Amino acid sequence: MSRIRGKNTKPEMIVRKYLWKNGFRYRVNNPRLPGHPDVVLRRYRTCIFVNGCFWHGHDNCMHFKLPKSHMDFWKQKIMRNKQRDIDEQHQLARMGWHCITVWECELTPSRREATLNALAFTLNHIFLKDNSRTYKPLEEEPECMEQVAERLK
C-alpha cells in the first residue's frame, strides 16, 4: 500500500493535460478546501475529483471488485471512503463550489474523448450560468442631458 500514489496518478494527469490544452487554468490539490480536490478551477468555482474505481467504490464497475481476503476490512474501508467523499462534496456545495467526479473507468481509451468533451461542456455551462446577467428592458425613453441637468439644479 505504500506504493499507492494519491497525487499525479495517470487518470488525473489525463484530465489535467486535457484541461490545460483547452485553456482551462487550475490549481492542483488545494489544501484549503475540504477533501483536497485533485483539480480546482477558481474561475468556475468548480472542484474536480478524479477517483479510482477500486478505492472509492464505483458501483457497477468492472474495475471495482472486493478482494477475497480480509473482506470485512476492505468493505469497511471502502464504505468509509465513499461516506467521506459524500461529506466533503456536501461541505464544498455549502461553500458555493460545484463538484465534478471523474471515474477512472471513464478515462479508458474507448471512452476518454467523450468523457473529456462532456467535462469541458459542463465547465462552460457552469461558467455561463454563474456569470449570466439579466437586464431589464427600458420602459421609458432615456432622458436627454438637458432634462438631467435641470433636475440637478
DRENMI-995847 format. One record per residue (C-alpha): z, x, y negated. Coordinates in steps of 0.5 Angstrom, whole numbers, plus 2048, in hexadecimal, padded with zeros to 3 digits. Each point is the difference from the previous one (the first is absolute). Layout:
# DRENMI-995847
Z / X / Y
...
This chain:
# DRENMI-995847
800 / 800 / 800
801 / 806 / 7FB
7F8 / 801 / 800
7FF / 7F9 / 7FE
7FE / 800 / 7F9
802 / 7FB / 7FA
7FB / 802 / 7FB
7F9 / 802 / 7FF
7FE / 7FD / 807
7F9 / 7FF / 802
7FF / 7F9 / 7FE
804 / 801 / 7FA
7FB / 805 / 7FE
7FA / 7FC / 801
803 / 7FB / 7FC
801 / 805 / 7FA
7FA / 803 / 800
7FC / 7F9 / 800
804 / 7FE / 7FA
7FF / 807 / 7FC
7F9 / 800 / 802
7FF / 7F9 / 7FD
804 / 801 / 7F9
807 / 7FD / 802
805 / 805 / 7FE
807 / 800 / 803
807 / 804 / 802
802 / 801 / 807
807 / 7FF / 803
803 / 7FE / 7FA
808 / 801 / 801
802 / 7FB / 7FA
7FD / 7FA / 804
803 / 7FD / 806
7FD / 802 / 806
7FD / 806 / 7FD
7F9 / 7FD / 800
7FA / 804 / 803
7FC / 7FF / 7FA
802 / 7FD / 7F9
7FB / 7FD / 7FB
804 / 7FF / 7FA
7FA / 7FD / 7FC
7FF / 7FB / 805
808 / 7FF / 801
7FE / 801 / 808
803 / 804 / 806
7FC / 801 / 806
804 / 802 / 806
7FB / 803 / 806
804 / 7FE / 806
800 / 803 / 807
7FF / 7FA / 805
805 / 803 / 805
805 / 802 / 7FB
800 / 7FA / 7FC
7FF / 7FB / 806
7F9 / 7FD / 7FE
800 / 7F9 / 804
7FA / 7FF / 805
7FD / 807 / 7FF
7FD / 805 / 805
804 / 806 / 7FD
807 / 7FC / 801
803 / 801 / 807
807 / 801 / 801
802 / 806 / 804
802 / 7FF / 808
806 / 804 / 7FF
806 / 7FE / 7FB
7FD / 7FA / 7FF
806 / 7FD / 7FC
801 / 806 / 7FC
7F8 / 7FF / 7FE
801 / 7F9 / 7FF
806 / 800 / 7FB
7FD / 806 / 7FC
7F9 / 7FC / 7FF
803 / 7FA / 7FE
805 / 804 / 7FB
7F9 / 803 / 7FD
7FD / 7F9 / 800
806 / 7FD / 7FC
801 / 806 / 7FB
7F8 / 7FF / 7FF
801 / 7F9 / 7FE
806 / 801 / 7FC
7FD / 806 / 7FC
7FA / 7FB / 7FE
804 / 7FB / 7FE
804 / 804 / 7FC
7FA / 803 / 7FD
7FD / 7F9 / 7FF
806 / 7FE / 7FC
7FF / 806 / 7FB
7F9 / 7FE / 7FF
7FC / 804 / 805
7FA / 7FE / 804
801 / 803 / 807
7FA / 801 / 805
801 / 802 / 807
7FA / 804 / 804
801 / 801 / 807
7FE / 806 / 804
7FB / 7FC / 805
7FC / 7FD / 7F9
7FE / 807 / 7FF
7FD / 802 / 806
7F8 / 802 / 7FF
7FD / 7F9 / 802
805 / 7FC / 7FB
801 / 805 / 7FB
7FB / 7FF / 7FB
801 / 7F8 / 800
808 / 801 / 7FF
7FF / 805 / 7FA
7FB / 7FC / 7FD
805 / 7FA / 800
805 / 804 / 7FE
7FC / 802 / 7F9
7FE / 7F9 / 800
808 / 7FE / 800
802 / 805 / 7FB
7FA / 7FE / 7FB
802 / 7F9 / 801
808 / 801 / 7FE
7FE / 804 / 7FA
7FB / 7FB / 7FD
805 / 7FA / 802
806 / 804 / 7FD
7FC / 802 / 7FA
7FC / 7FA / 7FE
802 / 7FD / 7F9
7FF / 7F9 / 7FF
7FD / 7FE / 7F9
801 / 7F9 / 7FD
7F9 / 7FE / 7FC
801 / 7FF / 7F9
801 / 7F9 / 7FE
7FF / 800 / 7F8
7FB / 804 / 7FD
803 / 807 / 7FE
802 / 800 / 7F8
7FC / 804 / 7FB
803 / 806 / 7FD
801 / 7FC / 7F9
804 / 7FB / 804
804 / 805 / 803
801 / 804 / 7F9
802 / 7F9 / 7FD
806 / 7FF / 805
802 / 807 / 7FF
801 / 7FF / 7F8
